[in-house]
Amino acid sequence: MKSVVLAAVLLAGLPAVASAAVPAQPKGQPAAQALGGDAVPGVCLLSQQAVLGNAKVGLAATARLKQLAEQVQGEVNAQRTPIENEAKALEGQRASLKPVEFQQKQQALAARMQSLQQTAQARSQQIELTREKALGQISTSAQPVIASVYASRRCGLLVDRNSVLGGNMDNDLTAAVVQGLDAKTSSISFDLAPLPTQTAGVAR
């Protein structure tokens, strides 16, 4: 029987984006000349990913998502192990069972495993939905902080820092936004989000 594995990559939504999106210099190639120049008045930079990855509330959300994912994985494993054990036992009884009886038992186990796979898929969808809601909640809290820092720096245009290829980075608001968000909130509380009604019936 194939092992039922949840999509743990969902957890990477918050912590994996903490650093700036700058590709590593390939080995054997000379380092590219740093781009500099004067700061462009009114043009400011922000990495929302780095804010989410470094702010205390983002780290708290990451920890909670990991906890929920571990609980879900434990639930799936607890149901999968008996099925796999029964499958091994059935294989050992093959010689003593009539072919029809063996096939019926095998099909029953396959149906149970398929049901469990559907449950695992539903739980994965719940983890993703939970992550999206947590990100939305943090983004809502961060928006007034961003607006305040933006105004205090007299910005006229805000650019995604991760899309900038180079230049003067003096007008990067990221650190100030992280500091402001930390002062505003450092924790977040949420449980596993339910699936929409039309797909909730898959989970058992």
For each residue, the residues with C-beta under 8 A, 3 or more apart:
1: 80 83 84 87 109 113
2: 113
3: 80
4: 76 80 113 116 117 120
5: 8 120
6: 69 72 73 76 120 123 124 127
7: 10 124 127 128
8: 5 11 69 73
9: 12
10: 7 13 65 69 124 127 128 131
11: 8 14 15 62 65 66 69 127 131
12: 9 15 16
13: 10 16 17 65 131 135
14: 11 17 52 53 58 59 61 62 65 131 134 135
15: 11 12 18 53 59 62
16: 12 13 53
17: 13 14 49 50 52 53
18: 15 49 50 52 53 54
19: 22 50 53
20: 47 50 161 162
21: 47 49 162
22: 19
23:
24:
25: 29 31 32
26: 29
27:
28:
29: 25 26
30:
31: 25
32: 25
33:
34: 166
35: 165 166 167
36: 167 168
37: 167 168
38: 168
39: 43 168 170 171
40: 43 167 168 171
41: 156
42: 154 155 156 157
43: 39 40 155 156 157 159 171
44: 150 153 155 157 158 159 171 172 173
45: 158 159 160 161 164 169 171 172 173 174
46: 51 146 158 159 160 161 172 173 174 177
47: 20 21 50 51 160 161 162 172 174
48: 51 52 139 142 160
49: 17 18 21 52 53 162
50: 17 18 19 20 47 53 54 161 174 178
51: 46 47 48 54 55 58 142 174 177 178 181
52: 14 17 18 48 49 55 58 135 138 139
53: 14 15 16 17 18 19 49 50 58 59
54: 18 50 51 58 59 178
55: 51 52 58 59 138 142 178 181 182
56: 59 60 181 182 185 186 187
57: 60 61 138 141 181 182 185 186 187 188
58: 14 51 52 53 54 55 61 62 138
59: 14 15 53 54 55 56 62 63
60: 56 57 63 64 186 187 188
61: 14 57 58 64 65 134 135 138 188 190
62: 11 14 15 58 59 65 66
63: 59 60 66 67
64: 60 61 67 68 134 188 189 190
65: 10 11 13 14 61 62 68 69 127 130 131 134
66: 11 62 63 69 70
67: 63 64 70 71
68: 64 65 71 72 127 130 191 192
69: 6 8 10 11 65 66 72 73 127
70: 66 67 73 74
71: 67 68 74 75 192
72: 6 68 69 75 76 123 124 126 127 192
73: 6 8 69 70 76 77
74: 70 71 77 78
75: 71 72 78 79 123
76: 4 6 72 73 79 80 116 119 120 123
77: 73 74 80 81
78: 74 75 81
79: 75 76 82 83 116 119
80: 1 3 4 76 77 83 84 113 116
81: 77 78 84 85
82: 79 85 86
83: 1 79 80 86 87 109 112 113 116
84: 1 80 81 87 88
85: 81 82 88 89
86: 82 83 89 90 109
87: 1 83 84 90 91 106 109
88: 84 85 91 92
89: 85 86 92 93
90: 86 87 93 94 102 105 106 109
91: 87 88 94
92: 88 89
93: 89 90 96 97 102
94: 90 91 97 102
95:
96: 93
97: 93 94 101 102 105
98: 101 102
99: 102 103
100: 103 104
101: 97 98 104 105
102: 90 93 94 97 98 99 105 106
103: 99 100 106 107
104: 100 101 107 108
105: 90 97 101 102 108 109
106: 87 90 102 103 109 110
107: 103 104 110 111
108: 104 105 111 112
109: 1 83 86 87 90 105 106 112 113
110: 106 107 113 114
111: 107 108 114 115
112: 83 108 109 115 116
113: 1 2 4 80 83 109 110 116 117
114: 110 111 117 118
115: 111 112 118 119 204
116: 4 76 79 80 83 112 113 119 120
117: 4 113 114 120 121
118: 114 115 121 122 202 204
119: 76 79 115 116 122 123 202 203 204
120: 4 5 6 76 116 117 123 124
121: 117 118 124 125 202
122: 118 119 125 126 195 199 200 202 203
123: 6 72 75 76 119 120 126 127 203
124: 6 7 10 72 120 121 127 128
125: 121 122 128 129 195 199
126: 72 122 123 129 130 192 193 194 195 203
127: 6 7 10 11 65 68 69 72 123 124 130 131 192
128: 7 10 124 125 131 132
129: 125 126 132 133 193 195
130: 65 68 126 127 133 134 190 191 192 193
131: 10 11 13 14 65 127 128 134 135
132: 128 129 135 136
133: 129 130 136 137 190 193
134: 14 61 64 65 130 131 137 138 188 190
135: 13 14 52 61 131 132 138 139
136: 132 133 139 140
137: 133 134 140 141 188 190
138: 52 55 57 58 61 134 135 141 142 188
139: 48 52 135 136 142 143
140: 136 137 143
141: 57 137 138 144 145 181 184 185
142: 48 51 55 138 139 145 146 177 181
143: 139 140 146 147
144: 141 147 148
145: 141 142 148 149 177 180 181 184
146: 46 142 143 149 150 158 173 177
147: 143 144 150 151
148: 144 145 151 152 180
149: 145 146 152 153 173 176 177 180
150: 44 146 147 153 155 158 173
151: 147 148 154 155
152: 148 149
153: 44 149 150 171 173 176
154: 42 151
155: 42 43 44 150 151 158 171 173
156: 41 42 43
157: 42 43 44
158: 44 45 46 146 150 155 173
159: 43 44 45 46 163 164
160: 45 46 47 48 163 164
161: 20 45 46 47 50 164 169 172 174
162: 20 21 47 49
163: 159 160
164: 45 159 160 161 167 169
165: 35
166: 34 35
167: 35 36 37 40 164
168: 36 37 38 39 40 171
169: 45 161 164 172
170: 39
171: 39 40 43 44 45 153 155 168
172: 44 45 46 47 161 169 175
173: 44 45 46 146 149 150 153 155 158 176 177
174: 45 46 47 50 51 161 177 178
175: 172 178 179
176: 149 153 173 179 180
177: 46 51 142 145 146 149 173 174 180 181
178: 50 51 54 55 174 175 181 182
179: 175 176 182 183
180: 145 148 149 176 177 183 184
181: 51 55 56 57 141 142 145 177 178 184 185
182: 55 56 57 178 179 185 186
183: 179 180
184: 141 145 180 181
185: 56 57 141 181 182 188
186: 56 57 60 182
187: 56 57 60
188: 57 60 61 64 134 137 138 185
189: 64
190: 61 64 130 133 134 137 193
191: 68 130
192: 68 71 72 126 127 130
193: 126 129 130 133 190
194: 126 200
195: 122 125 126 129 199 200 202 203
196: 199 200
197: 200
198: 201
199: 122 125 195 196 202
200: 122 194 195 196 197 203
201: 198
202: 118 119 121 122 195 199
203: 119 122 123 126 195 200
204: 115 118 119
